[in-house]
Every structure is written in structure tokens, then in C-alpha cells.
Amino acid sequence: MTARGKTRPCSRCQRNRSERFYTSPRGRVCATCRKKTRSQTAHEARVQRIYGLEPGEYEQLLEAQGGCAICGGTRRQRLSVDHCHRTGVVRGLLCRMCNGRLLTAARDNPEVLRAAARYLEDPPALRHLGPRLHQSKRTE
């Protein structure tokens, strides 16, 4: 017993938690672990219902990709299941920036993305006008 009251270990995370983290005096799993389990279960059910991924396939795909399939970024939030809106085929897992902005702006058109890559690699202004610097990058 501590100065603040009784504590006991959670059977899932093994952390010593205060009594207030349990639903009853006989509870074994803390509120944090219960919430995490509920969230994972709901996510797995949603991914299975909407995208047809079987239990564990989301995690398998995440492990195979190692992060966002486009930018490779590691996640702070769950990655989105990207799919083709015409055919419904699941393409992979993407971060919210790539799925919600990049592919949306390109209208899921690979040619737009290729043109954007060419533009970044060989800017027309540099080719036709020569180097020009933005005001914030000029040295006076």
C-alpha cells in the first residue's frame, strides 16, 4: 500500500496501478489496457467488414511495408487502408498525408504523379531562366 492508496499489477501490462484504474475490486485488467483492446478489436472488425482483410492481415501488411507505402514514414496514428475507388482493390497502407492529400490531389492518376516527379527533378524555371532565389533565401 502506498501513501495514495492501494495499488495492484495489471494482468496485461504488469504495471502497478491504483484501484481507480479498475472497474471493480476484483478487476484484473486496468482501464488503459481495456481501452487499447477495445480500440484494436473495433479497428480489426472495421477493416475486415469494409476492406475484406482477415484478422492479422493489417498487421502483416504493416510489417511488410515498414510504414507508409509512399513516404515510408513511421506512424503516430494508424495507417489508412488505401484502395482503388473504381475497383475496390486494396493497394496498401498509407499515412494520412499521402492518402488524404497526395493521392487525392493527383486524383489517383499515376501520370499526374509522374509529371509531378519530373517537375521536381527538372524545374522548367531553372531550365529556361536560370537560378532565381526566393526572397527569404537571398543574401544581401
Contact map, one row per residue, 1 for C-alpha under 8 A:
11111110000000000000000000000000000000000000000000000000000000000000000000000000000000000000000000000000000000000000000000000000000000000000
11111110000000000000000000000000000000000000000000000000000000000000000000000000000000000000000000000000000000000000000000000000000000000000
11111000000000000000000000000000000000000000000000000000000000000000000000000000000000000000000000000000000000000000000000000000000000000000
11111100000000000000000000000000000000000000000000000000000000000000000000000000000000000000000000000000000000000000000000000000000000000000
11111110000000000110000000000000000000000000000000000000000000000000000000000000000000000000000000000000000000000000000000000000000000000000
11011111000000000110000000000000000000000000000000000000000000000000000000000000000000000000000000000000000000000000000000000000000000000000
11001111100000011110000000000000000000000000000000000000000000000000000000000000000000000000000000000000000000000000000000000000000000000000
00000111110000111110000000000000000000000000000000000000000000000000000000000000000000000000000000000000000000000000000000000000000000000000
00000011111011111000000000010000000000000000000000000000000000000000000000000000000000000000000000000000000000000000000000000000000000000000
00000001111111111000000000011100000000000000000000000000000000000000000000000000000000000000000000000000000000000000000000000000000000000000
00000000111111000000000000011000000000000000000000000000000000000000000000000000000000000000000000000000000000000000000000000000000000000000
00000000011111000000000000001100100000000000000000000000000000000000000000000000000000000000000000000000000000000000000000000000000000000000
00000000111111100000000000000000100000000000000000000000000000000000000000000000000000000000000000000000000000000000000000000000000000000000
00000000111111110000000000000000000000000000000000000000000000000000000000000000000000000000000000000000000000000000000000000000000000000000
00000001110011111000000000000000000000000000000000000000000000000000000000000000000000000000000000000000000000000000000000000000000000000000
00000011110001111100000000000000000000000000000000000000000000000000000000000000000000000000000000000000000000000000000000000000000000000000
00000011110000111111100000000100000000000000000000000000000000000000000000000000000000000000000000000000000000000000000000000000000000000000
00001111000000011111110000000000000000000000000000000000000000000000000000000000000000000000000000000000000000000000000000000000000000000000
00001111000000001111110010000000000000000000000000000000000000000000000000000000000000000000000000000000000000000000000000000000000000000000
00000000000000001111111000000000000000000000000000000000000000000000000000000000000000000000000000000000000000000000000000000000000000000000
00000000000000001111111000000111000000000000000000000000000000000000000000000000000000000000000000000000000000000000000000000000000000000000
00000000000000000111111110111110000000000000000000000000000000000000000000000000000000000000000000000000000000000000000000000000000000000000
00000000000000000001111110100110000000000000000000000000000000000000000000000000000000000000000000000000000000000000000000000000000000000000
00000000000000000000011111100000000000000000000000000000000000000000000000000000000000000000000000000000000000000000000000000000000000000000
00000000000000000010011111100000000000000000000000000000000000000000000000000000000000000000000000000000000000000000000000000000000000000000
00000000000000000000000111110000000000000000000000000000000000000000000000000000000000000000000000000000000000000000000000000000000000000000
00000000000000000000011111111100000000000000000000000000000000000000000000000000000000000000000000000000000000000000000000000000000000000000
00000000111000000000010001111100000000000000000000000000000000000000000000000000000000000000000000000000000000000000000000000000000000000000
00000000011100000000010000111110110000000000000000000000000000000000000000000000000000000000000000000000000000000000000000000000000000000000
00000000010100001000111000111111110000000000000000000000000000000000000000000000000000000000000000000000000000000000000000000000000000000000
00000000000000000000111000001111111000000000000000000000000000000000000000000000000000000000000000000000000000000000000000000000000000000000
00000000000000000000100000000111111100000000000000000000000000000000000000000000000000000000000000000000000000000000000000000000000000000000
00000000000110000000000000001111111110000000000000000000000000000000000000000000000000000000000000000000000000000000000000000000000000000000
00000000000000000000000000001111111111000000000000000000000000000000000000000000000000000000000000000000000000000000000000000000000000000000
00000000000000000000000000000011111111100000000000000000000000000000000000000000000000000000000000000000000000000000000000000000000000000000
00000000000000000000000000000001111111110000000000000000000000000000000000000000000000000000000000000000000000000000000000000000000000000000
00000000000000000000000000000000111111111000000000000000000000000000000000000000000000000000000000000000000000000000000000000000000000000000
00000000000000000000000000000000011111111100000000000000000000000000000000000000000000000000000000000000000000000000000000000000000000000000
00000000000000000000000000000000001111111110000000000000000000000000000000000000000000000000000000000000000000000000000000000000000000000000
00000000000000000000000000000000000111111111000000000000000000000000000000000000000000000000000000000000000000000000000000000000000000000000
00000000000000000000000000000000000011111111100000000000000000000000000000000000000000000000000000000000000000000000000000000000000000000000
00000000000000000000000000000000000001111111110000000000000000000000000000000000000000000000000000000000000000000000000000000000000000000000
00000000000000000000000000000000000000111111111000000000000000000000000000000000000000000000000000000000000000000000000000000000000000000000
00000000000000000000000000000000000000011111111100000011010000000000000000000000000000000000000000000000000000000000000000000000000000000000
00000000000000000000000000000000000000001111111110000000000000000000000000000000000000000000000000000000000000000000000000000000000000000000
00000000000000000000000000000000000000000111111111100000000000000000000000000000000000000000000000000000000000000000000000000000000000000000
00000000000000000000000000000000000000000011111111111000010000000000000000000000100000000000000000000000000000000000000000000000000000000000
00000000000000000000000000000000000000000001111111111110000000000000000000000000000000000000000000000000000000000000000000000000000000000000
00000000000000000000000000000000000000000000111111111000000000000000000000000000000000000000000000000000000000000000000000000000000000000000
00000000000000000000000000000000000000000000011111110000000000000000000000000000000000000000000000000000000000000000000000000000000000000000
00000000000000000000000000000000000000000000011111111000000000000000000000000000100000000100000000000000000000000000000000000000000000000000
00000000000000000000000000000000000000000000001111111100000000000000000000000000000000000000000000000000000000000000000000000000000000000000
00000000000000000000000000000000000000000000001110111110110000000000000000000000000000000000000000000000000000000000000000000000000000000000
00000000000000000000000000000000000000000000000100011111110000000000000000000000000000000000000000000000000000000000000000000000000000000000
00000000000000000000000000000000000000000001000100001111110000000000000000000000000000000000000000000000000000000000000000000000000000000000
00000000000000000000000000000000000000000001000000000111111100000000000000000000000000000000000000000000000000000000000000000000000000000000
00000000000000000000000000000000000000000000000000001111111110000000000000000000000000000000000000000000000000000000000000000000000000000000
00000000000000000000000000000000000000000001001000001111111111000000000000000000000000000000000000000000000000000000000000000000000000000000
00000000000000000000000000000000000000000000000000000001111111100000000000000000000000000000000000000000000000000000000000000000000000000000
00000000000000000000000000000000000000000000000000000001111111110000000000000000000000000000000000000000000000000000000000000000000000000000
00000000000000000000000000000000000000000000000000000000111111111000000000000000000000000001100000000000000000000000000000000000000000000000
00000000000000000000000000000000000000000000000000000000011111111110000000000000000000000000100000000000000000000000000000000000000000000000
00000000000000000000000000000000000000000000000000000000001111111110000000000000000000000000000000000000000000000000000000000000000000000000
00000000000000000000000000000000000000000000000000000000000111111100000000000000000000000000000000000000000000000000000000000000000000000000
00000000000000000000000000000000000000000000000000000000000011111111100000000000000000000000100000000000000000000000000000000000000000000000
00000000000000000000000000000000000000000000000000000000000001111111100101000000000000000000000000000000000000000000000000000000000000000000
00000000000000000000000000000000000000000000000000000000000001101111100111100010000000000000110000000000000000000000000000000000000000000000
00000000000000000000000000000000000000000000000000000000000000001111111111100010000000000000111000000000000000000000000000000000000000000000
00000000000000000000000000000000000000000000000000000000000000001111111100000000000000000001110000000000000000000000000000000000000000000000
00000000000000000000000000000000000000000000000000000000000000000001111100000000000000000000010001000000000000000000000000000000000000000000
00000000000000000000000000000000000000000000000000000000000000000001111110000000000000000000000001000000000000000000000000000000000000000000
00000000000000000000000000000000000000000000000000000000000000000111111111000000000000000000000000000000000000000000000000000000000000000000
00000000000000000000000000000000000000000000000000000000000000000011001111100000000000000000001000000000000000000000000000000000000000000000
00000000000000000000000000000000000000000000000000000000000000000111000111110000000000000000000000000000000000000000000000000000000000000000
00000000000000000000000000000000000000000000000000000000000000000011000011111110000000000000001000000000000000000000000000000000000000000000
00000000000000000000000000000000000000000000000000000000000000000000000001111100000000000000000000000000000000000000000000000000000000000000
00000000000000000000000000000000000000000000000000000000000000000000000000111110000000000000000000000000000000000000000000000000000000000000
00000000000000000000000000000000000000000000000000000000000000000000000000111111000000000000001000000000000000000000000000000000000000000000
00000000000000000000000000000000000000000000000000000000000000000011000000101111100000000000111100000000000000000000000000000000000000000000
00000000000000000000000000000000000000000000000000000000000000000000000000000111110000000000111100100000000000000000000000000000000000000000
00000000000000000000000000000000000000000000001000100000000000000000000000000011111000000111110000000000000000000000000000000000000000000000
00000000000000000000000000000000000000000000000000000000000000000000000000000001111100000111110000100000000000000000000000000000000000000000
00000000000000000000000000000000000000000000000000000000000000000000000000000000111110011111000000000000000000000000000000000000000000000000
00000000000000000000000000000000000000000000000000000000000000000000000000000000011111111110000000000000000100000000000000000000000000000000
00000000000000000000000000000000000000000000000000000000000000000000000000000000001111111000000000000000000000000000000000000000000000000000
00000000000000000000000000000000000000000000000000000000000000000000000000000000000111110000000000000000000000000000000000000000000000000000
00000000000000000000000000000000000000000000000000000000000000000000000000000000000111111000000000000000000000000000000000000000000000000000
00000000000000000000000000000000000000000000000000000000000000000000000000000000001111111100000000000000000000000000000000000000000000000000
00000000000000000000000000000000000000000000000000000000000000000000000000000000001110111110000000000000000000000000000000000000000000000000
00000000000000000000000000000000000000000000000000100000000000000000000000000000111100011111000000000000000000000000000000000000000000000000
00000000000000000000000000000000000000000000000000000000000000000000000000000000111100001111100000000000000000000000000000000000000000000000
00000000000000000000000000000000000000000000000000000000000010000000100000000000111000000111110000000000000000000000000000000000000000000000
00000000000000000000000000000000000000000000000000000000000011001011100000000011110000000011111000000000000000000000000000000000000000000000
00000000000000000000000000000000000000000000000000000000000000000011110000000011110000000001111111100000000000000000000000000000000000000000
00000000000000000000000000000000000000000000000000000000000000000001000010100111000000000000111111100000000000000000000000000000000000000000
00000000000000000000000000000000000000000000000000000000000000000000000000000011000000000000011111111000000000000000000000000000000000000000
00000000000000000000000000000000000000000000000000000000000000000000000000000000000000000000011111111100000000000000000000000000000000000000
00000000000000000000000000000000000000000000000000000000000000000000011000000000000000000000011111111110000000000000000000000000000000000000
00000000000000000000000000000000000000000000000000000000000000000000000000000001010000000000011111111111000000000000000000000000000000000000
00000000000000000000000000000000000000000000000000000000000000000000000000000000000000000000000111111111000000000000000000000000000000000000
00000000000000000000000000000000000000000000000000000000000000000000000000000000000000000000000111111111100000000000000000000000000000000000
00000000000000000000000000000000000000000000000000000000000000000000000000000000000000000000000011111111110000000000000000000000000000000000
00000000000000000000000000000000000000000000000000000000000000000000000000000000000000000000000001111111111110000000000000000000000000000000
00000000000000000000000000000000000000000000000000000000000000000000000000000000000000000000000000111111111100000000000000000000000000000000
00000000000000000000000000000000000000000000000000000000000000000000000000000000000000000000000000001111111100000000000000000000000000000000
00000000000000000000000000000000000000000000000000000000000000000000000000000000000000000000000000000111111111011000000000000000000000000000
00000000000000000000000000000000000000000000000000000000000000000000000000000000000000000000000000000011111110000000000000000000000000000000
00000000000000000000000000000000000000000000000000000000000000000000000000000000000100000000000000000011111111000000000000000000000000000000
00000000000000000000000000000000000000000000000000000000000000000000000000000000000000000000000000000010011111111000000000000000000000000000
00000000000000000000000000000000000000000000000000000000000000000000000000000000000000000000000000000000010111111100000000000000000000000000
00000000000000000000000000000000000000000000000000000000000000000000000000000000000000000000000000000000000011111110000000000000000000000000
00000000000000000000000000000000000000000000000000000000000000000000000000000000000000000000000000000000010011111111000000000000000000000000
00000000000000000000000000000000000000000000000000000000000000000000000000000000000000000000000000000000010011111111100000000000000000000000
00000000000000000000000000000000000000000000000000000000000000000000000000000000000000000000000000000000000001111111110000000000000000000000
00000000000000000000000000000000000000000000000000000000000000000000000000000000000000000000000000000000000000111111111000000000000000000000
00000000000000000000000000000000000000000000000000000000000000000000000000000000000000000000000000000000000000011111111100000000000000000000
00000000000000000000000000000000000000000000000000000000000000000000000000000000000000000000000000000000000000001111111110000000000000000000
00000000000000000000000000000000000000000000000000000000000000000000000000000000000000000000000000000000000000000111111111100000000000000000
00000000000000000000000000000000000000000000000000000000000000000000000000000000000000000000000000000000000000000011111111110000000000000000
00000000000000000000000000000000000000000000000000000000000000000000000000000000000000000000000000000000000000000001111111100000000000000000
00000000000000000000000000000000000000000000000000000000000000000000000000000000000000000000000000000000000000000000111111100000000000000000
00000000000000000000000000000000000000000000000000000000000000000000000000000000000000000000000000000000000000000000011111110110000000000000
00000000000000000000000000000000000000000000000000000000000000000000000000000000000000000000000000000000000000000000011111111110000000000000
00000000000000000000000000000000000000000000000000000000000000000000000000000000000000000000000000000000000000000000001001111111000000000000
00000000000000000000000000000000000000000000000000000000000000000000000000000000000000000000000000000000000000000000000000111111111000000000
00000000000000000000000000000000000000000000000000000000000000000000000000000000000000000000000000000000000000000000000001111111111100000000
00000000000000000000000000000000000000000000000000000000000000000000000000000000000000000000000000000000000000000000000001111111110000000000
00000000000000000000000000000000000000000000000000000000000000000000000000000000000000000000000000000000000000000000000000011111110000000000
00000000000000000000000000000000000000000000000000000000000000000000000000000000000000000000000000000000000000000000000000001111111100000000
00000000000000000000000000000000000000000000000000000000000000000000000000000000000000000000000000000000000000000000000000001111111100000000
00000000000000000000000000000000000000000000000000000000000000000000000000000000000000000000000000000000000000000000000000001100111110000000
00000000000000000000000000000000000000000000000000000000000000000000000000000000000000000000000000000000000000000000000000000100111111000000
00000000000000000000000000000000000000000000000000000000000000000000000000000000000000000000000000000000000000000000000000000000001111101100
00000000000000000000000000000000000000000000000000000000000000000000000000000000000000000000000000000000000000000000000000000000000111111100
00000000000000000000000000000000000000000000000000000000000000000000000000000000000000000000000000000000000000000000000000000000000011111100
00000000000000000000000000000000000000000000000000000000000000000000000000000000000000000000000000000000000000000000000000000000000001111100
00000000000000000000000000000000000000000000000000000000000000000000000000000000000000000000000000000000000000000000000000000000000011111110
00000000000000000000000000000000000000000000000000000000000000000000000000000000000000000000000000000000000000000000000000000000000011111111
00000000000000000000000000000000000000000000000000000000000000000000000000000000000000000000000000000000000000000000000000000000000000001111
00000000000000000000000000000000000000000000000000000000000000000000000000000000000000000000000000000000000000000000000000000000000000000111
